[in-house]
């Protein structure tokens, strides 16, 4: 068990290094679209015209609203797509972090339970019993 905990601690350090080396990030996605300005005499109102654009935006849904920010230059698009990539990296990191922490938490729980009746660590699937064992009143036995 000690060895396992040492191994987990090592993994923890590695993960923290990964986090430290991670670039800045943001949520959202990049979208390209064409739009009609709505002026009746504009060229975009003619049949077959795709509309003004292409326009590239950073789009983000927040609290039910869609927020958009114009990305007018290729450089802006490059920077933002890198930031979004970093966010994906961060999300993957978060999953690893969670898993590691749960393993560490299991080890700690194992330490606490050692000597108790629990012979097996980890969560077990709760079996559903067909017969419901009713516990009446405040006295719960076993
Ligand atoms: Zn127009």
Boltz pocket constraint, residues with backbone or C-beta under 6 A from the ligand:
constraints:
  - pocket:
      binder: B
      contacts: [[A, 35], [A, 36], [A, 37], [A, 38], [A, 39], [A, 42], [A, 43], [A, 44], [A, 45], [A, 52]]
      max_distance: 6.0
